[in-house]
Amino acid sequence: MTARPAGPPGLRRFREPPPPETPRCEMCAEPLEERHGHVVNVQTRALLCTCRGCSLVMPGSGPGARYRGVPERHLLLPGFRLTAADWEALQIPVRAAFFFPHSVLGRYVAFYPSPAGAAESLLPLDAWDDVLAANPEAPRPLPDVEAYLVDRGPERLTCHLVPIDACYELVGLVRLHWKGFHGGPEAWRAIDGFFAEIRARAEAEAGVYGEGRRA
């Protein structure tokens, strides 16, 4: 004989935990798949999770549009000219930073991951303008939705061109794993693993641009 649940059935729903909410598209409220797209609100810089349909529609938005879909291309730029002296001139206090053209401000902005989230560099970016001038042939990020992601790894400076959501994935990893002043081994494994995945994805997409050049 099966034991009957105690209490009136109508009250049972108040004792049981609610079912987990299904993630939904922040543009049209359709249920989201685990792997989904993103759209940027260029006014607020907010990143919205979107279904495939909304992600496909948004890349067609033109200049002045409020929302822009985040593309998926990953490029490794071994020929990007960025020296250790350039990096020092930028005064970025951590190992990695990302730079992207902000359409509302009409200029590049720079952010870097920190244990508290994405921190914006408020320093003048004249040094970054010099870096861009030294790389006239390099592919440029699409405004608001792509970024140059620079990693000052243990051996060399490496530059990638990636979707902006990849940059915020790195920010999330640092925020999740960073401990103490130096981060700890778990944080550094996560960071190294992230850059290994970025490189592997670029190579899989044949997205390697230019010749290798050590800084």
ABEGO torsion letter per residue (X at the ends): XBBBBBEBAAAAAAABBBBBBBBBBAAAGBBBBABBBBBBBAAAGBBBBBBAAAAAAAAABBBGBABBBBBABBBBBAABBBBAAAAAAAGBABABBBBBBBAAAGBBBBBBBBAAEBBBBABBAAAAAAAAAABAABBBBBBGABBBBBBBBAABBBBBBBBAAAAAAAAAAAAAABBEAAGEAAAAAAAAAAAAAAAAAAAAAGABBEBBBBX
